[in-house]
Amino acid sequence: MNQSVDTFPITEVRDQFPALKRTYNGKVVTYFDGPGGTQVVKSSIDSITSYMMNGGANLHGAFPTSRETEDIIGEAKRAVADFLGVKENEVAFGANMTSLALSIARALGKNWGSGDEIVVTEIDHRANVDPWITMAEDRGIVVKWIPVNTKTLTLNLSNLNEIINENTRLVAVGLASNAVGTINDIQQISKRAKEVGALIAVDAVHATPHLTIDRDALDIDILLCSAYKFFGPHVGIAAIKEKLFESIEPFKLKPAPTYIPDKLETGTQNHEGIAGIKPAIEFIASLGVGTSRSDQLRSGMARIEEYETFLVMKLREGLSLHEKVTLYQASALVPKTPTVAFTVKGYTPLEVCQILSDNYGIFVADGHFYATTLAEKLGIIECGSWVRAGIAPYNTEEEVEGLIKAIQTL
């Protein structure tokens, strides 16, 4: 272990996650299910509880609880702005990423029709596919796909100039695969999209807990993520470039606001959940250094990334030694999140997860994780797809070794 990883404050980090104290079948639980949703940091839980105990309220009231709710929402948006490298008024909240993507797609589709095209990918979670293609079907828009190379588990960008052309209105791509962890070449795809005047919508749900993200540096128009993937509550987040945001007209109730970002936030929001977003982001910042929260977030995320990379390399190496294990991952030259998808010969993914849970208290997930096109292309969807283990900053080297040993018993 190198010095910087060796000094990662794992004990202090773990003390901030109450769920890590849970036991199951007499064993302390090990959580490797972070890609499906991380455990929640205590400061976030406390903020949610405090909001509800002190009196919640709806917005635009003359009384204190209403004004306090508006302040909490504003603070959350400022924290998200620092986290994603965007402006505060570009941040909108919603039930989840999927609901926001559906709303945005319908709004954009009002201005598109026959002769227009959109582009999606074969590696993405369907939340960044189906909202766009269902809109396209309604509007008579052609849908094109960036194919996945099933051998390299990366997107095949060799025909990018043909797939993204002068008729393209939008390209939807994930920043990282939630199934196999591949980090996609967003900059190359974005560059081509901009050359033809197309918008680019990026699903960053899986990437946000692991990577420093600067939306504008990546030249992204629409960035989508969810707080429950980075130690917070279930709240969806959209960060849309201001000029574009002002131009779109989401479906909404007539009296609802017409200004950004409120016009995308239909109905009463999850105020107690929103109260937990800022503490989750500040947990990441607490691991960094700097004079501003943005600086602290960048250095804190870099520290998390280095620690997680150390653990996931150990996990990949350990699993690769088992003859019955098949790893689904891009080559060492391709950047990846600390997410490991695999199968074990002789067992379905569900059986593996059940054994790990019941016998060892190790929680990993099974399934296609809504990356159904990728699972179909790999020919594994009918067999239960993958077992998926993800590293979070609260995981330890001992937990990784425990997972490797548990797989060995199979």
C-alpha positions as CSV (number, residue, x, y, z in Angstrom):
1,M,0.0,0.0,0.0
2,N,1.5,3.4,-0.9
3,Q,1.7,6.1,1.6
4,S,-1.3,8.2,0.5
5,V,-3.5,5.1,0.5
6,D,-2.0,4.0,3.8
7,T,-3.1,7.4,5.4
8,F,-6.6,7.2,4.1
9,P,-8.8,7.8,7.2
10,I,-10.8,4.6,6.8
11,T,-11.7,4.3,10.5
12,E,-13.0,7.9,10.6
13,V,-14.9,7.3,7.4
14,R,-16.5,4.1,8.6
15,D,-17.6,5.8,11.9
16,Q,-19.7,8.1,9.8
17,F,-21.9,5.3,8.3
18,P,-24.3,3.8,10.9
19,A,-25.4,1.0,8.5
20,L,-21.9,-0.5,8.8
21,K,-22.8,-1.7,12.3
22,R,-25.5,-4.0,11.0
23,T,-25.2,-7.7,11.5
24,Y,-26.8,-10.6,9.5
25,N,-26.8,-14.2,10.5
26,G,-24.3,-13.3,13.3
27,K,-21.8,-11.6,11.0
28,V,-21.1,-7.9,10.6
29,V,-22.4,-6.9,7.1
30,T,-20.1,-6.0,4.3
31,Y,-21.6,-3.7,1.7
32,F,-20.4,-4.2,-1.9
33,D,-23.7,-3.0,-3.4
34,G,-22.7,0.6,-3.7
35,P,-23.3,0.7,-7.5
36,G,-27.0,0.2,-6.7
37,G,-26.9,2.8,-4.0
38,T,-24.4,3.7,-1.4
39,Q,-25.0,3.7,2.4
40,V,-25.9,7.1,3.7
41,V,-23.5,9.2,5.7
42,K,-24.7,10.1,9.3
43,S,-24.6,13.9,8.7
44,S,-27.1,13.4,5.8
45,I,-29.4,11.3,8.0
46,D,-29.2,13.9,10.8
47,S,-30.2,16.7,8.4
48,I,-33.1,14.7,7.0
49,T,-34.3,14.0,10.6
50,S,-33.8,17.5,11.8
51,Y,-35.8,19.0,8.9
52,M,-38.7,16.7,9.6
53,M,-38.6,17.2,13.4
54,N,-38.4,21.0,13.2
55,G,-41.4,21.3,11.0
56,G,-41.4,20.9,7.2
57,A,-43.4,23.2,4.9
58,N,-44.1,24.0,1.3
59,L,-42.6,26.9,-0.5
60,H,-43.4,30.6,-0.8
61,G,-45.0,31.0,2.6
62,A,-44.6,34.0,5.0
63,F,-43.8,31.7,7.9
64,P,-40.4,30.5,9.1
65,T,-40.6,26.8,8.2
66,S,-41.4,27.8,4.6
67,R,-38.5,30.2,4.4
68,E,-36.2,27.6,6.0
69,T,-37.2,25.1,3.4
70,E,-36.3,27.5,0.6
71,D,-33.0,28.1,2.2
72,I,-32.3,24.4,2.5
73,I,-33.1,23.9,-1.2
74,G,-30.8,26.8,-2.1
75,E,-27.9,25.5,0.0
76,A,-28.3,22.1,-1.6
77,K,-28.2,23.6,-5.1
78,R,-25.1,25.6,-4.3
79,A,-23.4,22.4,-3.0
80,V,-24.4,20.5,-6.2
81,A,-23.1,23.4,-8.3
82,D,-19.7,23.1,-6.7
83,F,-19.8,19.3,-7.0
84,L,-20.6,19.2,-10.7
85,G,-18.9,22.5,-11.9
86,V,-22.1,24.2,-12.8
87,K,-24.2,27.3,-11.9
88,E,-26.7,27.2,-9.0
89,N,-29.6,28.1,-11.3
90,E,-28.8,25.3,-13.6
91,V,-29.6,22.6,-11.0
92,A,-33.0,21.0,-10.7
93,F,-34.2,18.3,-8.4
94,G,-36.7,15.5,-9.1
95,A,-37.8,12.1,-8.0
96,N,-34.9,10.3,-9.7
97,M,-32.7,10.5,-12.7
98,T,-35.2,8.5,-14.8
99,S,-38.1,10.8,-14.2
100,L,-36.0,13.9,-15.0
101,A,-34.7,12.3,-18.2
102,L,-38.3,11.5,-19.3
103,S,-39.4,15.1,-18.6
104,I,-36.4,16.6,-20.4
105,A,-36.8,14.3,-23.4
106,R,-40.5,15.2,-23.8
107,A,-39.7,18.9,-23.6
108,L,-36.9,18.8,-26.2
109,G,-39.0,16.6,-28.5
110,K,-41.6,19.3,-29.0
111,N,-39.2,21.0,-31.4
112,W,-38.1,17.9,-33.3
113,G,-39.7,15.7,-35.9
114,S,-39.3,13.8,-39.2
115,G,-35.8,14.0,-40.6
116,D,-34.2,14.5,-37.2
117,E,-32.1,11.9,-35.5
118,I,-30.9,11.0,-32.0
119,V,-28.1,8.8,-30.8
120,V,-28.0,6.4,-27.9
121,T,-25.5,3.6,-26.9
122,E,-25.5,-0.1,-26.3
123,I,-23.6,0.1,-23.1
124,D,-25.9,2.5,-21.2
125,H,-28.4,2.0,-18.4
126,R,-31.8,2.1,-20.0
127,A,-32.6,5.3,-18.1
128,N,-30.4,7.1,-20.6
129,V,-31.9,5.2,-23.5
130,D,-35.6,4.7,-23.2
131,P,-36.6,8.3,-22.3
132,W,-35.0,9.4,-25.6
133,I,-36.2,6.6,-27.9
134,T,-39.8,6.7,-26.7
135,M,-39.8,10.5,-27.4
136,A,-38.3,9.7,-30.8
137,E,-41.0,7.1,-31.6
138,D,-43.7,9.6,-30.8
139,R,-42.1,12.3,-32.9
140,G,-41.1,10.2,-35.9
141,I,-37.4,10.7,-35.2
142,V,-34.7,8.2,-36.3
143,V,-32.8,6.5,-33.5
144,K,-29.1,5.5,-34.1
145,W,-26.9,3.4,-31.8
146,I,-23.3,3.7,-30.9
147,P,-22.4,-0.1,-30.7
148,V,-20.5,-1.8,-27.9
149,N,-17.5,-4.0,-28.6
150,T,-18.3,-7.1,-26.7
151,K,-14.7,-8.2,-26.5
152,T,-13.2,-4.9,-25.2
153,L,-16.4,-3.8,-23.3
154,T,-16.0,-0.3,-24.7
155,L,-18.0,1.7,-27.2
156,N,-16.9,1.3,-30.8
157,L,-16.3,4.9,-32.0
158,S,-14.8,4.0,-35.4
159,N,-18.0,5.2,-37.3
160,L,-18.8,8.1,-35.0
161,N,-18.8,10.6,-37.8
162,E,-21.4,8.6,-39.6
163,I,-23.6,7.9,-36.6
164,I,-23.5,11.5,-35.4
165,N,-24.2,13.7,-38.4
166,E,-25.9,16.9,-39.5
167,N,-29.3,15.4,-38.8
168,T,-28.4,14.5,-35.2
169,R,-30.2,16.6,-32.6
170,L,-29.1,14.8,-29.4
171,V,-26.5,12.2,-28.3
172,A,-27.2,10.4,-25.0
173,V,-24.3,8.5,-23.4
174,G,-23.3,7.4,-19.9
175,L,-20.1,8.8,-18.3
176,A,-19.4,5.3,-17.0
177,S,-21.1,1.9,-17.3
178,N,-23.1,1.0,-14.2
179,A,-22.6,-2.7,-15.1
180,V,-19.0,-3.2,-16.0
181,G,-17.4,0.1,-14.9
182,T,-16.1,1.3,-18.3
183,I,-15.5,5.0,-18.4
184,N,-16.6,6.2,-21.8
185,D,-14.7,8.7,-23.9
186,I,-17.1,11.6,-23.4
187,Q,-14.8,14.2,-24.8
188,Q,-14.5,12.5,-28.2
189,I,-18.2,12.0,-28.4
190,S,-19.0,15.5,-27.3
191,K,-16.5,17.0,-29.8
192,R,-18.3,15.3,-32.6
193,A,-21.7,16.3,-31.3
194,K,-20.7,19.9,-31.2
195,E,-19.3,19.8,-34.7
196,V,-22.8,19.1,-36.0
197,G,-24.7,21.3,-33.5
198,A,-26.2,18.4,-31.5
199,L,-26.9,18.4,-27.8
200,I,-25.2,15.9,-25.5
201,A,-27.0,14.4,-22.5
202,V,-24.8,12.4,-20.0
203,D,-25.9,9.9,-17.4
204,A,-23.4,10.4,-14.6
205,V,-25.3,8.5,-11.9
206,H,-22.7,5.7,-11.7
207,A,-19.7,8.0,-12.1
208,T,-20.4,10.7,-9.5
209,P,-19.3,8.7,-6.4
210,H,-16.0,7.9,-8.0
211,L,-14.8,10.7,-10.4
212,T,-14.3,14.4,-10.2
213,I,-16.8,15.8,-12.7
214,D,-16.8,19.2,-14.4
215,R,-19.7,19.4,-16.7
216,D,-18.5,22.4,-18.7
217,A,-14.9,21.0,-19.1
218,L,-16.5,17.9,-20.7
219,D,-18.8,20.2,-22.9
220,I,-22.0,18.5,-21.7
221,D,-25.4,20.2,-22.1
222,I,-27.4,18.0,-19.8
223,L,-25.9,16.1,-16.9
224,L,-28.0,13.7,-14.8
225,C,-27.2,12.0,-11.5
226,S,-28.7,10.9,-8.2
227,A,-27.7,11.7,-4.6
228,Y,-28.4,8.2,-3.3
229,K,-25.3,7.0,-5.3
230,F,-23.0,9.4,-3.4
231,F,-23.9,8.8,0.2
232,G,-27.1,10.8,0.3
233,P,-30.9,10.3,-0.1
234,H,-33.0,9.3,-3.1
235,V,-33.2,12.6,-5.0
236,G,-32.6,13.0,-8.8
237,I,-30.4,15.8,-10.1
238,A,-30.3,17.5,-13.5
239,A,-27.7,20.2,-14.4
240,I,-28.7,21.8,-17.6
241,K,-26.7,24.6,-19.4
242,E,-28.5,27.8,-18.7
243,K,-29.3,28.9,-22.3
244,L,-30.7,25.5,-23.2
245,F,-32.6,25.3,-19.9
246,E,-34.3,28.6,-20.5
247,S,-35.3,27.5,-24.0
248,I,-37.1,24.2,-23.2
249,E,-40.7,24.0,-22.1
250,P,-41.3,21.0,-19.8
251,F,-44.8,19.7,-19.4
252,K,-46.1,21.3,-16.2
253,L,-49.2,22.7,-14.5
254,K,-50.3,26.1,-15.8
255,P,-49.7,28.0,-12.5
256,A,-46.3,26.4,-11.9
257,P,-43.2,28.6,-12.4
258,T,-41.9,29.4,-15.9
259,Y,-38.4,30.3,-14.8
260,I,-35.4,28.0,-14.3
261,P,-34.7,25.7,-12.6
262,D,-38.2,25.6,-11.0
263,K,-40.1,24.9,-14.2
264,L,-38.6,21.4,-14.4
265,E,-39.4,20.6,-10.7
266,T,-43.0,19.6,-11.1
267,G,-45.1,19.2,-7.9
268,T,-43.9,19.4,-4.4
269,Q,-40.3,18.2,-4.1
270,N,-38.9,15.8,-1.6
271,H,-37.8,18.5,0.8
272,E,-36.5,16.2,3.6
273,G,-34.5,14.3,1.0
274,I,-33.0,17.5,-0.4
275,A,-32.0,18.5,3.1
276,G,-29.6,15.5,3.0
277,I,-27.8,16.4,-0.2
278,K,-25.5,19.1,1.1
279,P,-24.1,17.0,4.0
280,A,-23.4,14.1,1.6
281,I,-21.4,16.4,-0.7
282,E,-19.6,18.0,2.3
283,F,-18.6,14.5,3.4
284,I,-16.6,14.2,0.2
285,A,-15.2,17.7,0.7
286,S,-14.1,16.8,4.2
287,L,-11.6,14.4,2.8
288,G,-9.9,17.1,0.7
289,V,-8.0,20.3,1.2
290,G,-8.3,23.8,-0.2
291,T,-9.8,27.2,0.5
292,S,-13.0,26.7,-1.4
293,R,-15.6,23.8,-1.3
294,S,-14.9,23.2,-5.0
295,D,-11.2,22.7,-4.3
296,Q,-11.9,20.5,-1.3
297,L,-14.3,18.4,-3.5
298,R,-11.7,17.9,-6.2
299,S,-9.0,16.8,-3.8
300,G,-11.4,14.8,-1.7
301,M,-12.6,12.9,-4.7
302,A,-9.1,12.3,-5.9
303,R,-8.3,10.8,-2.5
304,I,-11.4,8.6,-2.7
305,E,-10.5,7.5,-6.3
306,E,-6.9,6.6,-5.3
307,Y,-8.1,4.5,-2.3
308,E,-10.9,2.8,-4.3
309,T,-8.5,2.0,-7.1
310,F,-6.1,0.3,-4.7
311,L,-9.0,-1.9,-3.3
312,V,-10.5,-2.7,-6.7
313,M,-7.1,-3.8,-8.2
314,K,-6.8,-6.2,-5.3
315,L,-10.3,-7.5,-5.9
316,R,-9.8,-7.9,-9.6
317,E,-6.5,-9.7,-9.1
318,G,-7.9,-12.0,-6.5
319,L,-11.0,-13.0,-8.5
320,S,-8.9,-13.5,-11.6
321,L,-7.0,-16.3,-9.9
322,H,-10.2,-18.4,-9.5
323,E,-10.7,-20.7,-12.5
324,K,-14.5,-20.7,-12.2
325,V,-14.7,-16.9,-12.2
326,T,-15.2,-15.0,-15.5
327,L,-14.6,-11.2,-15.2
328,Y,-16.4,-8.8,-17.4
329,Q,-14.1,-5.8,-17.7
330,A,-12.2,-3.6,-20.2
331,S,-8.4,-3.9,-20.4
332,A,-6.1,-2.3,-17.9
333,L,-5.5,0.5,-20.4
334,V,-9.2,1.6,-20.2
335,P,-10.2,3.7,-17.2
336,K,-12.9,2.1,-15.1
337,T,-14.9,2.8,-11.9
338,P,-14.2,0.4,-9.0
339,T,-17.1,-1.8,-10.2
340,V,-16.5,-5.5,-10.9
341,A,-18.9,-7.7,-12.8
342,F,-18.4,-11.4,-12.9
343,T,-20.0,-14.8,-13.1
344,V,-19.1,-18.1,-11.3
345,K,-19.2,-21.3,-13.3
346,G,-21.8,-23.7,-11.8
347,Y,-23.8,-21.1,-10.1
348,T,-26.4,-18.5,-11.2
349,P,-25.6,-14.9,-10.2
350,L,-28.6,-15.1,-7.8
351,E,-27.2,-18.2,-6.2
352,V,-23.8,-16.6,-5.7
353,C,-25.3,-13.5,-4.0
354,Q,-27.5,-15.7,-1.8
355,I,-24.6,-17.8,-0.6
356,L,-22.4,-14.7,0.1
357,S,-25.2,-13.0,2.0
358,D,-26.4,-16.0,4.1
359,N,-23.0,-17.5,4.8
360,Y,-20.7,-14.5,5.0
361,G,-22.8,-11.4,5.5
362,I,-21.4,-10.0,2.2
363,F,-23.9,-8.1,0.2
364,V,-23.4,-8.0,-3.6
365,A,-26.0,-7.7,-6.3
366,D,-27.1,-9.8,-9.2
367,G,-28.9,-9.1,-12.5
368,H,-28.6,-6.9,-15.6
369,F,-28.9,-3.6,-13.6
370,Y,-30.9,-2.1,-16.5
371,A,-27.9,-2.4,-18.8
372,T,-30.0,-4.9,-20.7
373,T,-28.6,-4.2,-24.2
374,L,-25.1,-4.9,-23.0
375,A,-26.3,-8.1,-21.2
376,E,-28.1,-9.3,-24.4
377,K,-25.1,-8.6,-26.6
378,L,-23.0,-10.7,-24.2
379,G,-25.5,-13.5,-24.3
380,I,-25.9,-13.7,-20.5
381,I,-29.2,-12.1,-19.8
382,E,-31.2,-15.3,-19.8
383,C,-28.7,-16.8,-17.3
384,G,-29.2,-14.0,-14.8
385,S,-26.5,-11.7,-16.2
386,W,-23.8,-10.7,-13.6
387,V,-22.7,-10.7,-10.0
388,R,-21.7,-7.1,-9.4
389,A,-19.4,-5.9,-6.6
390,G,-18.6,-2.2,-6.1
391,I,-16.1,-0.5,-3.9
392,A,-17.0,2.5,-1.8
393,P,-14.7,4.6,0.4
394,Y,-16.1,2.9,3.5
395,N,-14.9,-0.5,2.3
396,T,-11.7,-2.0,3.7
397,E,-8.9,-4.2,2.5
398,E,-10.0,-6.9,4.9
399,E,-13.5,-6.8,3.4
400,V,-12.1,-7.3,-0.1
401,E,-10.0,-10.2,1.1
402,G,-13.1,-11.7,2.7
403,L,-15.0,-11.5,-0.6
404,I,-12.1,-13.2,-2.5
405,K,-12.0,-16.0,0.1
406,A,-15.8,-16.4,0.0
407,I,-15.7,-16.8,-3.8
408,Q,-12.9,-19.3,-3.3
409,T,-15.2,-21.6,-1.3
410,L,-17.4,-21.9,-4.4
